[in-house]
Amino acid sequence: MLFTILALLPLCVLVYLLLFREVGLLKASGIVAAITFFLVFFFWEVRFLDLFWVSLKSISLTFDIFLIVLGALFFQGFLKLSGHFQMMLDELNKLTQSRWLLILILSWCFGAFLEGISGFGAPAALLAPFLVGLGLLPLEAIVICLLANSTAVTFGAMGTPIRVGLSSYLSDELVSTTAFMNLCVGVIIPIMMIHFLRVRKIAPIITFKSYAWAIVAGLSLLLPYYLMSFFAIEFPSVVGGGVSFFIMIFIIKATHKSNFSVKELLKSFYPYWPVIILLFLGRYFFPGKGINTSLGRHFSHNFIFFHPGLILLIVVLILGRVLMKSFSFISPLFRKNKEKMIQTTLSLFFMSSVSTLYLMTEFSSKRGMLSLIGDMLGGEFYRYYAIFLGAFGSFLTGSATVSNLLFGPLHVDMADSFHISRDLILALQLSGASMGNMTSLLNIISVEGALGVTSNLKEVFSYLLPYCILALLLFTVLLYLNPSS
């Protein structure tokens, strides 16, 4: 019992500091990292040498996310200084004057497409500046981006959350169950987005027209998403996002009087095309190719050559040289955001350290911290808890794939112990991890870094947490209504 309380202590302190004391994220994450380090060293008796490797693993994770933030920041800086950012906004505004509709198709449809080819939290970091350009406040852009970056995460970048996160348990039944669950519940996510925009007085307040558009957007993505799951786990998010983006554009063009041209829109987005092509080539033809480094007995880190942040930086350098004949825009952009980037990097390091320390205890002689938390949920109703455990994993680590790696074996043990279908439990884990992605502190930090702002985390969570819990509850209702579960 004592160790279970200790396992929960850092998380309780984090919630208390952020939401009740409104302590800044940098300070709060530093305090929680120090508490976790103390507990792991003195109570779980993890060797100091292993803690050294934990630090190196945390630095590696931080570098991965930081590279995306830096790449997104420079890419958006290039777009603005070269005039392409305004060009893209002008083309989008020709489609419709309804800002909320543009926000919906960019974040939900185009965001799912980007998630399908990149992952790593890059879609939210790339799209947030666009949403600010369409008139959203930074807080609003953060909430919308993270809400949208949920259902598509289930299959994620070329199927990585399943192919890597649950490779030992992959089956046709698991894939079909997961896809069906997300088809049923995923359509609610665009409705949540419109509800948030209505609360913020951006979407229409007095009509239900906007909700009808949300349903159309949801189905236009989720139907091809579901169908593609029967052919290959690499393509549900890519195909669903791409198909829905063009379906929504053509529906809007048919129902709104405008001089909009799809050809001109695609042309204005041309700085994105080399990014998309390189990401697709890397994910599909060279998956996992990179430099793999061993970090002690329990960890390793693979820096992939087709890393989204690295690709963004390369594209910025090439386009800067070709179009602007200079890299002079990089230095002032870095100086302007230097202080925020330092805070972002430290916050990322502290939160990465907390998640890695939790994982390290799973290799100690005592019951691991994550396993102890899972044990609290054991019993005949475990199937209803599994989805919340998946969400918790994404909240803690910032990655649905890591959440699946962490809790996959635990779910299998529990499923066997209580005679529950493994595929069902793992489908709930996958779905929970994708929904939990919207509350991930690491994702919030990375979007803030791309925008160069510091948001009020209490206010961000006051919006995101209820939506996340509602989505998780809808999955449990679906589970309850399924008599075969």
C-alpha positions in Angstrom: 0.0 0.0 0.0 2.8 2.4 0.9 4.5 1.9 -2.5 1.3 2.5 -4.3 0.8 5.8 -2.5 4.4 6.7 -3.3 3.9 5.8 -7.0 0.9 8.2 -7.1 2.7 11.0 -5.2 4.6 12.7 -8.1 1.4 12.8 -10.2 -0.7 14.2 -7.4 2.0 16.9 -6.7 2.1 17.8 -10.4 -1.7 18.2 -10.6 -1.7 20.2 -7.3 1.0 22.6 -8.4 -0.4 23.2 -11.9 -4.1 23.3 -11.3 -4.5 24.4 -7.7 -1.4 26.5 -7.0 -1.0 27.7 -10.6 2.7 27.2 -10.4 4.5 27.7 -13.8 5.2 24.5 -15.8 8.9 24.8 -15.6 9.0 25.1 -11.8 6.3 22.5 -11.3 8.0 19.9 -13.6 11.4 20.5 -11.9 9.9 19.9 -8.5 8.1 16.8 -9.6 11.2 15.4 -11.4 13.2 15.9 -8.1 10.5 14.1 -6.0 10.4 11.2 -8.5 14.2 10.9 -8.5 14.3 10.8 -4.7 11.6 8.1 -4.6 13.2 6.0 -7.3 16.6 6.1 -5.7 15.7 5.6 -2.1 12.5 3.5 -2.2 12.9 1.5 -5.4 16.6 1.3 -4.9 17.5 1.9 -8.5 21.3 2.1 -9.0 22.9 5.5 -9.5 24.4 4.2 -12.8 20.9 3.3 -14.1 19.8 6.8 -13.1 22.6 8.2 -15.2 21.2 6.3 -18.2 17.7 7.6 -17.3 19.1 11.1 -17.7 20.6 10.4 -21.1 17.4 8.8 -22.2 15.5 11.9 -21.1 17.9 14.1 -22.9 17.4 12.0 -26.1 13.6 12.3 -25.8 13.9 16.0 -25.1 16.1 16.5 -28.2 13.6 14.7 -30.4 10.7 17.0 -29.4 12.9 20.1 -29.3 14.0 19.5 -32.8 10.3 19.4 -34.0 9.6 22.7 -32.1 12.7 24.3 -33.6 11.9 23.0 -37.1 8.3 24.2 -36.8 9.4 27.6 -35.5 11.8 28.2 -38.3 9.5 26.8 -41.0 6.7 29.1 -39.9 9.2 32.0 -39.7 10.2 31.3 -43.3 6.6 31.1 -44.5 5.8 34.5 -42.9 8.9 36.3 -44.1 8.7 34.9 -47.6 5.0 35.8 -47.9 3.8 32.3 -48.3 2.0 32.2 -45.0 -0.3 35.1 -46.0 -0.7 33.6 -49.5 -2.0 30.4 -48.0 -4.4 32.2 -45.7 -5.6 34.3 -48.6 -6.4 31.2 -50.7 -8.2 29.6 -47.7 -10.2 32.7 -47.1 -11.4 32.6 -50.7 -13.0 29.2 -49.9 -15.3 30.6 -47.2 -15.5 33.5 -44.9 -16.5 31.2 -42.0 -13.4 31.1 -39.9 -14.6 28.2 -37.8 -15.1 26.0 -40.9 -11.5 26.7 -42.1 -10.3 25.9 -38.6 -12.2 22.6 -38.6 -10.9 21.4 -42.0 -7.3 22.5 -41.2 -7.0 21.0 -37.7 -9.2 17.9 -38.1 -8.7 16.9 -41.7 -5.3 18.2 -42.7 -4.1 17.6 -39.1 -5.0 13.9 -39.4 -3.1 13.7 -42.7 0.0 15.2 -41.1 -0.3 12.9 -38.1 -0.4 9.9 -40.5 2.9 10.8 -42.1 4.8 12.3 -39.3 3.5 11.9 -35.7 5.9 13.0 -32.9 3.4 15.8 -32.1 4.5 17.6 -35.3 0.9 18.2 -36.7 -0.1 20.3 -33.7 3.1 22.3 -33.7 2.8 23.0 -37.5 -0.9 23.9 -37.5 -1.1 26.1 -34.4 0.5 29.1 -36.1 -2.0 28.7 -39.0 -4.9 28.8 -36.6 -3.5 31.9 -34.9 -3.2 33.4 -38.4 -6.9 32.7 -38.8 -7.6 34.8 -35.8 -7.5 32.4 -32.8 -5.8 33.3 -29.6 -2.8 31.1 -28.7 -4.8 29.3 -26.0 -7.6 28.6 -28.5 -5.1 27.3 -31.1 -3.5 25.0 -28.5 -6.9 23.5 -27.4 -8.1 23.0 -31.0 -4.9 21.4 -32.2 -4.8 19.0 -29.3 -8.5 18.1 -29.6 -8.0 17.3 -33.2 -4.8 15.3 -32.6 -6.6 12.4 -31.0 -8.5 9.9 -33.2 -5.8 10.0 -35.9 -3.2 9.1 -33.3 -4.8 5.6 -32.8 -3.0 4.5 -36.0 -0.7 7.5 -36.0 2.3 7.8 -38.2 2.2 4.8 -40.6 0.7 2.5 -38.0 3.5 3.1 -35.5 1.3 3.1 -32.3 0.2 -0.5 -33.2 3.1 -1.8 -35.3 5.7 -0.7 -32.7 3.7 -0.2 -29.5 1.9 -3.6 -29.6 4.0 -5.6 -32.1 3.8 -8.8 -30.0 0.1 -8.8 -29.9 -0.9 -7.5 -33.4 -3.9 -9.3 -35.0 -6.6 -8.7 -37.5 -9.2 -8.7 -34.7 -7.3 -6.1 -32.7 -7.1 -3.8 -35.7 -10.7 -4.2 -36.7 -12.0 -3.7 -33.1 -9.9 -0.6 -32.7 -11.0 0.9 -36.0 -14.7 0.2 -35.3 -14.5 1.8 -31.8 -12.9 4.9 -33.2 -15.4 5.1 -36.1 -18.2 5.2 -33.5 -16.7 7.6 -31.0 -14.4 9.6 -33.3 -17.2 11.4 -34.9 -17.8 13.2 -31.6 -14.4 14.9 -31.7 -15.2 17.4 -34.4 -18.5 18.2 -32.5 -16.4 18.9 -29.4 -14.2 21.2 -31.5 -17.2 23.1 -32.7 -18.6 23.3 -29.2 -15.3 24.8 -28.0 -15.4 27.3 -30.8 -19.0 28.2 -29.9 -18.1 28.7 -26.3 -15.3 31.0 -27.4 -17.8 32.8 -29.7 -16.0 31.9 -32.9 -18.5 29.4 -34.3 -22.2 30.4 -34.7 -24.0 30.5 -31.4 -27.7 30.3 -32.3 -27.8 27.6 -35.1 -27.0 23.9 -35.3 -25.5 24.3 -38.8 -22.0 24.2 -37.5 -22.7 20.8 -35.8 -23.9 19.4 -39.1 -20.6 20.4 -40.7 -18.8 18.8 -37.8 -20.6 15.5 -38.4 -19.9 15.7 -42.1 -16.2 16.3 -41.4 -16.1 13.4 -38.9 -17.7 10.9 -41.2 -15.6 12.0 -44.3 -12.5 11.2 -42.3 -13.6 8.2 -40.3 -15.3 6.1 -43.1 -12.1 5.9 -45.3 -10.1 5.6 -42.0 -12.2 2.5 -41.1 -12.1 1.0 -44.5 -8.3 1.4 -44.9 -7.8 -0.5 -41.6 -8.8 -3.7 -43.4 -6.0 -3.2 -46.0 -3.0 -1.8 -44.1 -2.5 -0.3 -40.6 -0.1 2.2 -42.1 -2.7 4.2 -44.0 -6.0 4.9 -42.0 -4.9 8.3 -40.8 -3.1 9.3 -44.0 -5.9 8.3 -46.3 -8.7 9.4 -44.0 -7.1 12.8 -43.4 -6.3 13.4 -47.1 -9.7 12.2 -48.4 -11.6 14.2 -45.9 -9.6 17.4 -46.6 -10.6 17.3 -50.3 -14.1 16.1 -49.6 -14.7 19.1 -47.3 -13.1 21.5 -49.7 -15.4 20.3 -52.6 -18.5 20.4 -50.4 -17.7 23.9 -49.3 -17.0 25.0 -52.8 -20.3 23.5 -54.0 -22.3 25.2 -51.2 -20.5 28.6 -50.9 -20.3 31.1 -53.6 -16.6 32.0 -54.1 -13.9 32.3 -56.7 -11.9 29.6 -55.0 -9.5 27.4 -57.0 -8.3 24.0 -55.7 -5.3 24.3 -58.0 -4.3 27.7 -56.6 -4.7 26.3 -53.0 -2.4 23.4 -53.7 0.1 25.8 -55.4 0.1 28.1 -52.4 0.8 25.2 -50.1 3.9 24.2 -52.1 6.4 24.7 -49.2 4.6 21.9 -47.5 5.0 19.4 -50.3 8.7 18.7 -49.9 8.1 18.2 -46.2 5.2 15.8 -46.9 7.1 13.9 -49.6 10.2 13.4 -47.4 8.1 12.3 -44.4 6.2 9.8 -46.5 9.3 8.4 -48.1 10.9 8.0 -44.7 8.0 6.5 -42.9 7.0 4.1 -45.7 10.2 3.1 -47.5 12.8 3.6 -44.7 11.0 3.0 -41.4 13.2 3.2 -38.4 16.4 3.9 -40.4 18.7 5.9 -38.2 21.3 5.8 -35.5 20.5 3.4 -32.7 22.4 4.0 -29.4 22.4 1.8 -26.4 21.7 3.6 -23.1 22.6 1.2 -20.4 20.9 -2.2 -19.7 17.3 -1.1 -20.2 17.2 1.8 -22.7 18.2 2.7 -26.2 17.5 5.6 -28.5 17.0 5.5 -32.2 17.4 8.9 -33.9 15.7 8.4 -37.3 17.1 10.1 -40.4 13.7 11.1 -41.5 12.9 12.9 -38.3 10.1 15.5 -38.8 12.1 18.3 -37.1 15.2 17.5 -39.1 13.2 17.5 -42.4 11.6 20.8 -41.5 15.0 22.4 -40.9 16.5 20.9 -44.1 13.5 22.2 -46.2 13.8 25.7 -44.5 17.5 25.9 -45.4 16.9 24.8 -49.0 13.9 27.0 -49.6 15.6 29.9 -47.8 18.6 29.6 -50.1 16.6 29.1 -53.3 13.8 31.7 -52.7 15.4 34.3 -50.4 19.0 33.8 -51.3 19.9 34.1 -47.7 19.6 32.6 -44.2 19.6 35.9 -42.5 16.0 35.4 -41.3 17.1 32.5 -39.0 19.3 34.5 -36.5 16.7 37.2 -35.5 14.0 34.5 -35.3 16.2 32.5 -32.9 17.1 35.5 -30.8 13.4 36.5 -30.5 12.4 33.1 -29.2 15.6 32.1 -27.3 14.3 32.6 -23.8 11.1 30.7 -24.6 13.0 27.9 -26.2 15.2 27.5 -23.2 12.2 27.3 -20.9 10.5 24.8 -23.3 13.6 22.6 -23.4 14.0 22.5 -19.6 10.3 21.7 -19.1 10.5 18.9 -21.7 13.6 17.5 -20.0 11.9 17.5 -16.6 8.7 15.8 -17.8 10.7 13.3 -19.9 12.7 12.5 -16.8 9.6 11.8 -14.8 8.2 9.4 -17.4 11.5 7.7 -17.8 12.0 7.3 -14.1 8.6 5.7 -13.8 9.6 3.3 -16.5 12.9 2.5 -14.9 11.2 1.2 -11.7 9.6 -1.6 -13.9 13.1 -3.1 -14.0 13.8 -2.8 -10.3 13.5 -5.7 -7.8 10.3 -4.2 -6.5 6.9 -3.9 -8.2 7.2 -1.0 -10.7 5.4 2.3 -10.2 3.3 1.9 -13.3 2.4 -1.7 -12.5 1.3 -0.6 -9.0 -1.0 1.9 -10.5 -2.3 -0.7 -12.9 -2.8 -3.1 -10.0 -5.2 -0.6 -8.4 -7.6 -1.2 -11.3 -7.5 -5.0 -11.3 -10.8 -6.9 -11.0 -13.8 -8.0 -13.1 -14.3 -4.4 -14.2 -10.8 -4.0 -15.5 -12.1 -3.7 -19.1 -13.7 -0.4 -18.1 -10.4 0.9 -16.6 -8.1 -0.1 -19.4 -9.0 2.8 -21.6 -8.2 5.3 -18.8 -4.9 3.6 -18.2 -4.0 4.1 -21.8 -4.9 7.8 -21.6 -2.8 8.2 -18.5 0.2 6.7 -20.3 -0.1 9.3 -23.1 -0.6 12.1 -20.5 2.5 11.1 -18.7 4.9 10.3 -21.6 3.5 12.4 -24.4 3.4 9.5 -26.8 0.6 7.0 -27.6 3.2 4.5 -28.8 5.1 4.7 -25.5 1.8 4.3 -23.6 1.1 1.1 -25.6 4.6 -0.2 -24.9 4.3 0.5 -21.2 0.8 -1.0 -20.6 0.5 -3.6 -23.3 2.1 -6.5 -21.3 0.1 -5.5 -18.2 -3.2 -5.5 -20.1 -2.4 -8.9 -21.5 -1.7 -10.3 -18.0 -5.0 -8.8 -16.7 -7.0 -10.1 -19.7 -5.7 -13.6 -19.2 -6.3 -13.4 -15.4 -9.9 -12.3 -15.7 -10.8 -14.2 -18.9 -11.3 -11.1 -21.1 -10.5 -10.9 -24.8 -6.9 -9.7 -25.3 -7.9 -7.9 -28.5 -10.7 -6.0 -26.8 -8.5 -4.8 -23.9 -5.6 -3.8 -26.2 -8.1 -2.0 -28.5 -9.2 0.0 -25.5 -5.6 0.7 -24.7 -5.0 2.0 -28.2 -8.1 4.2 -28.1 -7.4 5.5 -24.6 -3.8 6.4 -25.6 -5.0 8.4 -28.6 -7.6 10.3 -26.5 -5.1 10.9 -23.7 -2.8 12.5 -26.3 -5.0 15.6 -26.2 -4.0 16.2 -22.5 -0.3 15.4 -22.9 1.9 18.0 -21.1 4.7 17.3 -23.6 2.4 18.1 -26.5 1.2 21.3 -24.8 4.8 22.4 -24.3 5.8 21.7 -27.9 2.8 23.7 -29.3 3.6 26.5 -26.9 7.2 26.4 -28.2 6.1 26.6 -31.8 4.0 29.6 -31.0 6.6 31.2 -28.8 4.1 31.7 -26.0 3.4 30.6 -22.4 -0.2 29.7 -21.8 -2.3 29.4 -18.7 -2.1 25.6 -18.1 -5.1 25.6 -15.7 -7.2 27.2 -18.4 -5.9 24.8 -21.1 -6.8 21.8 -18.9 -10.2 23.3 -17.9 -11.1 22.9 -21.6 -9.2 19.8 -22.6 -9.8 17.5 -19.6 -13.6 17.4 -19.7 -13.5 16.7 -23.5 -11.0 13.9 -22.9 -13.0 12.3 -20.1 -16.2 12.5 -22.1 -14.5 10.7 -25.0 -13.2 8.0 -22.7 -16.6 7.6 -21.1 -18.2 7.2 -24.6 -15.8 4.3 -25.3 -16.9 2.7 -22.0 -20.6 3.1 -23.0 -19.8 1.5 -26.3 -18.1 -1.4 -24.4 -21.2 -1.7 -22.1 -23.5 -1.9 -25.1 -21.5 -4.6 -26.8 -22.8 -7.9 -25.3 -19.8 -9.9 -26.5 -17.4 -7.8 -24.4 
